[in-house]
Amino acid sequence: MSRVDDLAIRYLADRVVLKPLTRWNEAYKEFPRYVMEYLCAKYVDASDPVPGQQRIDRVLSEHYVESKERELIKSRIKEEGEYVLLGQLQLRLDASRDHYWAEVPALGDNFVRVSSKVLRKYGDVLLAGGAWGTMTIEYDARYEMKGRIYPFLVREFSPFQITRLDLDDYIEKRRIFEDSDWVSLLVQSIGFNPERFTDREKMLMLLRLVPFVEANFNLIELGPRETGKSYTYRNTSSRSFLISGGKATPATLFYHIAARRIGILGQKDVVFFDEIANTRFDDPEATISILKDYMQTGRYTRGSLEFNSQASIVLGGNIDTDISRRQPSERYAHLFEVLPPELREDAAFLDRIHAFLPGWELPKVEPQRYAQGYGFITDYLAEIFHRFRRRNYQTVVAAHVDFSRMTGRNQDAIKKTAAGLLKLIFPHRDAHTILKSELDTCLEVAVELRRRVLEQLAIIKPEEFREVSLEYSARS
């Protein structure tokens, strides 16, 4: 075992898992990593994994439903009276009927009743994005509302995801680790082998996590294919949502007026536009206008309604890269050229991006680059990240740095990036205990990533952005 593995087992045994255990079966790629890690932590002994893995095989074969089997499972519930399903569950309040409904994708049904026990015990989690778990579904054809029968009822639910933890304890445990060991533990926790990456590459991988810990953070990453962009945002937290190309509409992003249903920006912590070059915006003028306002203020309006949200926006895309030099192809007039036409020349939109992560510096993810040791259970870490969004580390930055020579937008961008890195790498520090070297580590990267945005804007609109300064000084 590595030094990091030894520390993890010694001090964090109740919240870590041997990461390779979750990848024994290629058929399980469709499951979020936190689901497989929960099952492995529950059933698998790392010293003798095969019996536990076989048990998981049985559990999934008996209780996980593929879409083509939905009607068969509905029939089985009806004939047997109840059935245990494994899958995702989410609740919503139907105010017009004064009724809570469960959305059960495994059944393809958005109007499943839910017991008061499940609502009372897990309502906060299930109403705020939902959770994976095992659920007992009952059938009762006697339940009728306004002339329609709603026979399915979620009677019991056991979540796979961690719903209760102590953030302060996590922060205290950080004090045990050297900086490099802690960074390696985080990299291993998100599924990668830290020994196969340089310090610079590990820092870039942590920058992908800033949107999870810093609310309303706007990031773009462009790089070659197969560097782990989608893998990271799909598997790090159940509170992230991927839009993979296709069409993005005001109804799906913001609020569906006809259905009275809030969009994904109001439900998730991170919204990742994967393959952004292929994304098309329905009614682009209105959609981009609302999105720009949201990226600046954290608020948006639909019709007569106004909403607040803390969701971070991440744009991810592929860019032709000289792999040997680890630099973008020289054929581009500017690096935003790969974005959809609605975005690539919209300086007001691009200026709202806080950080531009150089994905071309990251290597392609080969099998030996996946995690080999112990890391935090994914859903535990995801919940930690979610709690950090409520803690303000920008005050730590502001206490030591004078940004008065910058514009407000540049200040916000750098403070948010630096604060996010502090939460990830130095969560045990405050304004009184932070070391200059620690703060400089975060600030230098934050300035670099914001400068890259401005450099591209200076090409697009030189009259406005060419002379922009990012100078700051230490407070005396």
MIVO-129390 format. One line per 5 residues: number of its first residue (from 1); their letters; for each residue x, y, z of C-alpha. Coordinates in pm, 1 decimal. Layout:
N
NUM) A) X:Y:Z ~ ...;
This chain:
476
1) MSRVD) 0.0:0.0:0.0 ~ 105.2:357.8:-60.6 ~ 155.4:612.1:215.2 ~ -179.3:770.2:123.5 ~ -356.0:432.3:147.4;
6) DLAIR) -204.1:370.3:488.3 ~ -319.4:709.3:620.0 ~ -666.5:663.4:469.9 ~ -717.4:323.5:633.4 ~ -572.3:435.4:964.3;
11) YLADR) -774.3:755.3:1007.8 ~ -1063.7:736.2:759.8 ~ -1156.9:367.8:748.9 ~ -1529.2:438.5:790.3 ~ -1546.7:658.0:481.1;
16) VVLKP) -1302.4:515.8:224.7 ~ -1322.4:230.6:-24.2 ~ -1070.2:48.2:-242.3 ~ -1147.9:214.0:-574.7 ~ -1060.6:-69.9:-817.6;
21) LTRWN) -1327.5:-288.9:-657.3 ~ -1600.3:-94.5:-836.8 ~ -1467.2:-165.6:-1185.6 ~ -1469.0:-546.7:-1200.6 ~ -1762.6:-570.1:-1438.4;
26) EAYKE) -1782.2:-362.1:-1758.3 ~ -2160.2:-418.2:-1764.1 ~ -2196.1:-179.9:-1468.9 ~ -2077.6:132.7:-1651.0 ~ -2434.5:258.1:-1660.4;
31) FPRYV) -2445.0:289.0:-1280.6 ~ -2315.6:603.7:-1112.5 ~ -1991.7:532.4:-930.2 ~ -2143.0:617.4:-592.8 ~ -2397.0:336.1:-637.4;
36) MEYLC) -2127.5:77.3:-704.8 ~ -1912.1:209.5:-420.7 ~ -2201.4:185.8:-177.7 ~ -2260.2:-174.9:-277.1 ~ -1889.6:-258.5:-257.1;
41) AKYVD) -1853.2:-95.5:83.7 ~ -2152.5:-297.6:205.2 ~ -2079.4:-639.1:54.4 ~ -1714.4:-668.4:-54.2 ~ -1414.9:-766.4:159.3;
46) ASDPV) -1106.0:-619.4:-8.0 ~ -894.3:-919.3:97.9 ~ -1136.5:-1164.3:-68.3 ~ -1356.6:-965.0:-308.5 ~ -1507.3:-1237.6:-526.5;
51) PGQQR) -1789.6:-1355.5:-292.0 ~ -1903.1:-998.1:-234.6 ~ -1887.5:-916.2:-604.3 ~ -2097.1:-1224.0:-679.9 ~ -2353.7:-1110.2:-424.3;
56) IDRVL) -2371.9:-768.8:-590.8 ~ -2422.6:-943.4:-925.5 ~ -2724.4:-1122.1:-777.1 ~ -2864.8:-806.1:-618.0 ~ -2844.3:-612.8:-943.6;
61) SEHYV) -2981.0:-895.0:-1158.2 ~ -3280.4:-940.1:-927.7 ~ -3368.7:-581.1:-844.9 ~ -3238.8:-348.7:-1118.8 ~ -3481.8:-290.7:-1403.2;
66) ESKER) -3381.2:-203.0:-1757.7 ~ -3622.8:11.2:-1957.5 ~ -3732.7:-280.5:-2177.1 ~ -3846.9:-470.2:-1866.2 ~ -4065.3:-197.8:-1714.1;
71) ELIKS) -4397.2:-346.7:-1813.6 ~ -4290.9:-689.8:-1685.5 ~ -4199.2:-539.7:-1346.2 ~ -4525.6:-346.4:-1328.0 ~ -4709.1:-673.0:-1388.0;
76) RIKEE) -4501.1:-846.2:-1121.9 ~ -4584.7:-573.2:-868.9 ~ -4953.3:-611.4:-950.8 ~ -4956.6:-990.3:-929.7 ~ -4736.4:-1022.8:-619.5;
81) GEYVL) -4866.7:-714.3:-439.9 ~ -4520.7:-563.0:-390.7 ~ -4167.6:-571.5:-533.9 ~ -3823.5:-444.0:-430.2 ~ -3658.6:-222.6:-692.5;
86) LGQLQ) -3310.2:-74.6:-712.8 ~ -3293.9:262.8:-880.5 ~ -3336.3:636.5:-857.7 ~ -3617.0:807.0:-666.8 ~ -3717.8:1172.4:-665.7;
91) LRLDA) -4013.1:1353.7:-509.5 ~ -4201.9:1664.0:-614.2 ~ -4489.0:1861.5:-467.3 ~ -4793.3:1893.5:-690.5 ~ -4938.4:2211.3:-538.8;
96) SRDHY) -5249.8:2203.7:-758.7 ~ -5350.8:1870.7:-602.1 ~ -5183.2:1922.6:-263.4 ~ -5004.0:1594.4:-318.4 ~ -4648.3:1457.6:-322.8;
101) WAEVP) -4553.8:1238.1:-615.9 ~ -4256.6:1008.5:-658.1 ~ -4078.5:989.4:-992.0 ~ -3950.4:634.3:-1044.7 ~ -3752.7:601.6:-1370.7;
106) ALGDN) -3733.3:223.2:-1322.5 ~ -4111.9:215.5:-1377.5 ~ -4124.5:500.9:-1626.3 ~ -4388.2:659.4:-1400.4 ~ -4391.8:1016.3:-1266.2;
111) FVRVS) -4710.9:972.1:-1060.5 ~ -4619.2:715.3:-797.2 ~ -4753.7:771.0:-447.7 ~ -4513.9:786.8:-154.4 ~ -4571.7:681.1:205.7;
116) SKVLR) -4565.9:937.5:484.1 ~ -4278.9:739.9:641.9 ~ -4053.5:784.0:338.4 ~ -4154.6:1148.6:303.1 ~ -4084.3:1220.3:668.4;
121) KYGDV) -3751.0:1037.2:681.2 ~ -3597.3:1123.3:343.4 ~ -3809.3:1409.3:208.8 ~ -3530.3:1668.1:222.0 ~ -3299.4:1452.8:11.0;
126) LLAGG) -3562.9:1324.9:-232.2 ~ -3714.0:1669.7:-293.8 ~ -3368.3:1822.9:-352.0 ~ -3251.8:1621.6:-650.1 ~ -3340.7:1265.7:-546.9;
131) AWGTM) -3128.0:964.9:-453.7 ~ -3048.6:609.4:-555.9 ~ -3151.6:325.5:-329.1 ~ -3373.3:23.5:-285.3 ~ -3747.5:81.1:-265.7;
136) TIEYD) -4042.5:-140.7:-191.5 ~ -4328.2:-70.1:-435.8 ~ -4682.3:-172.4:-342.5 ~ -4983.6:-210.9:-570.3 ~ -5330.6:-90.8:-469.7;
141) ARYEM) -5582.1:-36.3:-753.0 ~ -5835.9:113.8:-511.1 ~ -5654.5:449.1:-480.6 ~ -5831.8:697.5:-704.7 ~ -5801.2:1074.2:-748.9;
146) KGRIY) -6021.4:1283.3:-979.4 ~ -6131.0:978.5:-1174.4 ~ -5783.0:836.7:-1224.5 ~ -5629.7:535.4:-1049.6 ~ -5278.1:566.0:-906.4;
151) PFLVR) -5197.6:208.9:-798.0 ~ -4823.0:228.0:-723.2 ~ -4693.6:331.2:-379.1 ~ -4334.3:364.6:-254.4 ~ -4379.9:214.1:92.1;
156) EFSPF) -4015.2:180.3:198.4 ~ -3690.0:338.1:80.8 ~ -3325.2:280.8:179.8 ~ -3088.3:529.1:17.6 ~ -2746.3:427.5:-110.2;
161) QITRL) -2626.6:780.5:-56.3 ~ -2494.8:933.0:262.7 ~ -2739.8:1184.3:404.8 ~ -2577.5:1271.2:738.3 ~ -2214.1:1359.9:810.6;
166) DLDDY) -1993.7:1601.5:1002.5 ~ -1810.1:1859.5:791.4 ~ -1605.6:1981.8:1087.6 ~ -1477.0:1628.6:1146.2 ~ -1369.2:1608.6:780.0;
171) IEKRR) -1181.9:1937.6:820.8 ~ -1011.1:1812.6:1136.3 ~ -898.7:1495.9:958.8 ~ -730.4:1713.5:695.7 ~ -478.7:1828.8:958.3;
176) IFEDS) -335.0:1475.8:972.7 ~ -218.2:1483.0:610.1 ~ 70.1:1655.0:436.2 ~ -44.5:1877.1:149.0 ~ 78.5:1641.0:-122.4;
181) DWVSL) -81.7:1339.0:45.1 ~ -415.7:1517.3:75.9 ~ -412.6:1618.9:-291.1 ~ -332.8:1259.9:-386.9 ~ -620.2:1134.1:-171.4;
186) LVQSI) -864.2:1368.2:-348.2 ~ -737.9:1265.9:-692.5 ~ -772.1:899.4:-597.3 ~ -1118.6:966.1:-456.8 ~ -1247.4:1091.7:-792.7;
191) GFNPE) -1120.0:776.8:-961.2 ~ -765.2:847.9:-1081.1 ~ -419.0:720.7:-985.4 ~ -222.3:1016.8:-845.6 ~ 109.3:843.0:-907.7;
196) RFTDR) 44.5:864.8:-1281.8 ~ -0.4:1243.1:-1288.8 ~ 234.1:1537.2:-1232.7 ~ 169.4:1799.6:-964.2 ~ 45.5:2039.3:-1233.7;
201) EKMLM) -191.9:1778.1:-1374.8 ~ -328.5:1700.6:-1028.2 ~ -393.6:2070.7:-972.7 ~ -589.9:2087.9:-1298.4 ~ -793.0:1785.7:-1190.4;
206) LLRLV) -877.8:1958.8:-862.4 ~ -984.3:2266.9:-1056.4 ~ -1255.0:2051.7:-1213.3 ~ -1394.5:2012.3:-860.8 ~ -1419.7:2384.1:-779.7;
211) PFVEA) -1775.2:2406.5:-925.3 ~ -1882.3:2140.1:-673.4 ~ -1760.9:2335.2:-368.6 ~ -1807.0:2696.5:-484.2 ~ -2161.0:2810.1:-562.0;
216) NFNLI) -2235.7:2996.6:-885.5 ~ -1893.8:2924.2:-1031.2 ~ -1859.7:2941.2:-1410.1 ~ -1586.5:2727.7:-1568.1 ~ -1485.2:2625.6:-1918.0;
221) ELGPR) -1252.5:2340.6:-2007.2 ~ -1141.3:2272.5:-2362.4 ~ -905.5:1991.2:-2446.2 ~ -858.1:1670.3:-2643.7 ~ -1095.1:1376.9:-2614.6;
226) ETGKS) -1066.5:1111.0:-2343.2 ~ -904.1:1323.0:-2072.8 ~ -1173.3:1249.2:-1812.1 ~ -1395.5:1557.6:-1839.4 ~ -1725.3:1372.6:-1872.0;
231) YTYRN) -1608.1:1095.6:-1638.3 ~ -1540.9:1346.3:-1359.5 ~ -1868.7:1537.8:-1384.8 ~ -2080.1:1225.3:-1431.3 ~ -1932.2:1032.5:-1138.8;
236) TSSRS) -1827.5:1283.5:-874.5 ~ -2172.6:1370.5:-741.1 ~ -2539.1:1291.7:-788.2 ~ -2590.5:1667.1:-770.0 ~ -2432.5:1722.8:-1111.3;
241) FLISG) -2621.2:1701.6:-1439.8 ~ -2477.0:1643.2:-1786.7 ~ -2623.7:1797.8:-2099.2 ~ -2453.1:1597.0:-2372.5 ~ -2485.9:1797.6:-2690.1;
246) GKATP) -2840.9:1812.8:-2821.7 ~ -3080.2:2095.2:-2746.0 ~ -3095.9:2311.5:-2434.0 ~ -3431.1:2482.5:-2386.1 ~ -3555.0:2743.1:-2136.0;
251) ATLFY) -3800.9:2483.3:-2004.6 ~ -3531.7:2224.6:-1926.2 ~ -3274.8:2474.9:-1800.4 ~ -3488.0:2724.2:-1607.4 ~ -3858.9:2653.9:-1559.2;
256) HIAAR) -4126.1:2463.6:-1749.6 ~ -4418.5:2703.9:-1738.1 ~ -4684.9:2460.6:-1861.9 ~ -4580.7:2180.5:-1625.2 ~ -4496.0:2420.2:-1339.9;
261) RIGIL) -4168.6:2236.4:-1295.1 ~ -3837.3:2397.4:-1208.2 ~ -3549.8:2329.9:-1447.3 ~ -3216.1:2165.2:-1378.7 ~ -3051.5:2492.8:-1275.2;
266) GQKDV) -3284.8:2499.4:-979.1 ~ -3225.6:2134.5:-887.3 ~ -2853.5:2064.2:-923.3 ~ -2523.6:2194.9:-786.6 ~ -2340.2:2163.2:-1117.9;
271) VFFDE) -2473.1:2172.1:-1473.8 ~ -2213.0:2044.3:-1721.5 ~ -2260.9:2120.0:-2091.3 ~ -2069.6:1829.5:-2240.9 ~ -1957.0:1858.8:-2603.3;
276) IANTR) -2058.0:2222.6:-2595.1 ~ -1974.9:2263.6:-2965.2 ~ -2272.0:2037.9:-3046.9 ~ -2516.7:2202.6:-2807.4 ~ -2798.8:2395.9:-2966.7;
281) FDDPE) -3002.0:2649.6:-2773.8 ~ -3375.7:2663.4:-2838.4 ~ -3474.9:3028.2:-2884.8 ~ -3107.0:3126.7:-2848.9 ~ -3161.4:3498.9:-2797.7;
286) ATISI) -3389.8:3446.7:-2498.0 ~ -3201.8:3145.7:-2357.8 ~ -2857.1:3306.4:-2372.9 ~ -2993.5:3631.3:-2232.3 ~ -3140.9:3453.3:-1929.8;
291) LKDYM) -2825.8:3243.6:-1889.2 ~ -2602.3:3552.2:-1895.6 ~ -2808.9:3720.1:-1627.3 ~ -2800.7:3402.7:-1418.1 ~ -2422.3:3362.8:-1449.6;
296) QTGRY) -2380.1:3716.5:-1318.4 ~ -2645.2:3734.8:-1046.4 ~ -2749.5:3378.3:-956.1 ~ -3109.9:3469.9:-1041.7 ~ -3333.5:3418.1:-1343.8;
301) TRGSL) -3692.4:3492.1:-1441.9 ~ -3949.4:3296.9:-1638.1 ~ -4277.4:3467.6:-1706.8 ~ -4372.3:3653.5:-1390.4 ~ -4164.2:3425.7:-1164.7;
306) EFNSQ) -3813.3:3488.9:-1032.5 ~ -3581.7:3215.3:-906.3 ~ -3255.2:3202.7:-713.8 ~ -3007.9:2920.6:-761.8 ~ -2653.1:2827.4:-661.5;
311) ASIVL) -2584.4:2593.4:-953.2 ~ -2242.6:2626.1:-1113.4 ~ -2211.3:2627.4:-1493.0 ~ -1939.7:2422.0:-1662.5 ~ -1876.4:2422.7:-2037.2;
316) GGNID) -1674.0:2127.7:-2162.5 ~ -1561.5:2066.6:-2514.0 ~ -1304.5:1917.4:-2746.0 ~ -1039.5:2122.9:-2919.2 ~ -782.5:2006.7:-3172.9;
321) TDISR) -457.3:1967.8:-2985.6 ~ -91.0:1917.2:-3067.6 ~ -48.3:1623.4:-2828.8 ~ 333.3:1629.6:-2832.4 ~ 346.6:1998.9:-2738.4;
326) RQPSE) 29.9:1989.6:-2526.0 ~ -95.9:2303.2:-2691.1 ~ -412.0:2383.9:-2891.7 ~ -381.8:2374.8:-3267.0 ~ -252.2:2700.8:-3410.8;
331) RYAHL) -532.5:2707.3:-3667.2 ~ -775.1:2875.4:-3426.3 ~ -816.0:3253.6:-3439.7 ~ -908.2:3231.8:-3071.0 ~ -982.4:2941.6:-2839.2;
336) FEVLP) -1352.3:3021.6:-2803.2 ~ -1389.7:2950.2:-3174.9 ~ -1504.3:2593.2:-3097.8 ~ -1813.7:2714.7:-2910.5 ~ -2159.0:2733.0:-3073.2;
341) PELRE) -2215.4:3048.2:-3280.1 ~ -2452.9:3187.6:-3015.7 ~ -2167.6:3193.3:-2763.2 ~ -1833.6:3230.5:-2936.9 ~ -1863.7:3598.4:-3028.0;
346) DAAFL) -2078.4:3704.2:-2732.5 ~ -1821.4:3889.0:-2522.7 ~ -2071.0:3960.8:-2245.5 ~ -2136.6:3588.3:-2203.4 ~ -1769.9:3489.5:-2222.8;
351) DRIHA) -1667.7:3756.2:-1971.8 ~ -1890.2:3587.9:-1714.5 ~ -1669.9:3276.8:-1722.3 ~ -1456.7:3283.5:-1408.9 ~ -1188.5:3038.0:-1518.4;
356) FLPGW) -1057.7:2873.6:-1837.0 ~ -902.5:2535.5:-1757.0 ~ -637.5:2428.3:-2015.3 ~ -758.3:2074.7:-2077.9 ~ -492.1:2028.8:-2344.8;
361) ELPKV) -236.5:1990.1:-2062.9 ~ -406.1:1676.5:-1929.4 ~ -314.0:1335.4:-2071.9 ~ -559.2:1086.6:-2214.3 ~ -692.8:852.3:-1946.1;
366) EPQRY) -551.6:504.2:-2004.3 ~ -636.2:202.9:-1781.8 ~ -325.6:246.2:-1565.1 ~ -432.8:601.9:-1482.5 ~ -745.6:489.1:-1296.8;
371) AQGYG) -728.3:472.5:-917.6 ~ -554.1:170.0:-768.7 ~ -579.7:250.7:-397.0 ~ -817.0:384.1:-132.9 ~ -1022.0:700.1:-163.9;
376) FITDY) -1324.3:863.8:-7.7 ~ -1654.4:693.1:-83.0 ~ -1783.8:905.0:-368.6 ~ -2114.3:998.7:-216.4 ~ -1954.3:1089.1:115.3;
381) LAEIF) -1720.8:1327.8:-65.1 ~ -2006.2:1463.6:-276.8 ~ -2200.9:1551.3:36.7 ~ -1891.6:1715.6:186.3 ~ -1856.1:1922.4:-130.1;
386) HRFRR) -2222.0:2021.7:-108.6 ~ -2179.1:2141.3:251.1 ~ -1876.1:2350.0:153.3 ~ -2090.9:2553.8:-84.7 ~ -2245.4:2718.9:222.0;
391) RNYQT) -1909.2:2818.9:370.9 ~ -1743.2:3142.3:264.9 ~ -1367.0:3112.2:208.4 ~ -1355.7:3428.0:-1.5 ~ -1315.6:3615.2:325.6;
396) VVAAH) -983.5:3434.7:375.7 ~ -865.0:3564.7:38.8 ~ -997.5:3917.4:91.0 ~ -831.4:3944.0:433.6 ~ -485.1:3915.6:278.7;
401) VDFSR) -516.5:4051.2:-75.1 ~ -594.0:4397.8:-214.1 ~ -776.0:4368.4:-547.0 ~ -867.1:4737.5:-577.6 ~ -688.2:4778.3:-912.1;
406) MTGRN) -910.9:4516.1:-1075.5 ~ -1264.4:4541.1:-1207.7 ~ -1533.6:4390.7:-989.5 ~ -1591.9:4102.4:-1231.3 ~ -1222.5:4008.3:-1235.1;
411) QDAIK) -1208.1:4029.2:-857.2 ~ -1507.4:3797.2:-821.8 ~ -1359.5:3546.5:-1066.8 ~ -1024.3:3524.4:-890.8 ~ -1171.1:3521.4:-540.1;
416) KTAAG) -1413.0:3240.9:-629.1 ~ -1147.1:3023.2:-792.4 ~ -901.3:3076.6:-506.7 ~ -1170.8:3015.7:-244.5 ~ -1271.0:2690.7:-415.6;
421) LLKLI) -911.9:2566.5:-414.4 ~ -877.6:2660.6:-48.0 ~ -1184.5:2449.7:35.2 ~ -1037.3:2157.0:-153.8 ~ -670.6:2170.8:-49.2;
426) FPHRD) -657.2:2379.0:270.3 ~ -1003.1:2352.0:428.6 ~ -847.2:2356.7:777.6 ~ -716.4:2712.8:732.9 ~ -886.5:3042.2:812.3;
431) AHTIL) -785.5:3407.1:774.8 ~ -560.3:3382.0:1081.4 ~ -387.5:3050.2:1009.5 ~ -347.4:3048.5:630.2 ~ 17.4:3050.9:521.0;
436) KSELD) 133.3:3291.2:251.3 ~ 265.1:3002.0:42.0 ~ -71.8:2824.6:62.9 ~ -267.2:3132.2:-41.3 ~ -18.5:3208.8:-320.7;
441) TCLEV) -63.8:2856.4:-458.2 ~ -436.5:2916.8:-500.0 ~ -411.5:3278.3:-617.0 ~ -154.0:3213.7:-887.7 ~ -370.8:2945.7:-1048.0;
446) AVELR) -685.8:3159.7:-1012.7 ~ -518.2:3453.7:-1189.2 ~ -383.3:3228.2:-1464.3 ~ -726.1:3082.2:-1539.5 ~ -899.4:3420.8:-1542.5;
451) RRVLE) -624.2:3573.0:-1756.4 ~ -678.6:3303.1:-2017.9 ~ -1041.9:3416.6:-2051.5 ~ -933.0:3778.8:-2092.7 ~ -662.3:3690.8:-2345.5;
456) QLAII) -921.7:3533.9:-2573.7 ~ -1159.1:3825.6:-2522.2 ~ -876.4:4062.7:-2618.1 ~ -858.3:3885.7:-2954.4 ~ -1235.2:3905.4:-3005.1;
461) KPEEF) -1279.1:4263.7:-2873.7 ~ -932.7:4423.9:-2848.9 ~ -1075.5:4772.3:-2795.5 ~ -1233.8:4660.7:-2468.4 ~ -1007.2:4392.5:-2321.0;
466) REVSL) -651.4:4446.4:-2445.1 ~ -539.3:4666.4:-2155.9 ~ -716.9:4484.8:-1872.3 ~ -494.6:4434.2:-1568.1 ~ -503.2:4157.1:-1309.8;
471) EYSAR) -261.7:4317.2:-1063.2 ~ -313.1:4263.0:-692.1 ~ -106.1:4322.4:-379.8 ~ -77.0:4183.5:-29.4 ~ -249.1:4376.6:246.2;
476) S) -15.7:4516.8:504.4;
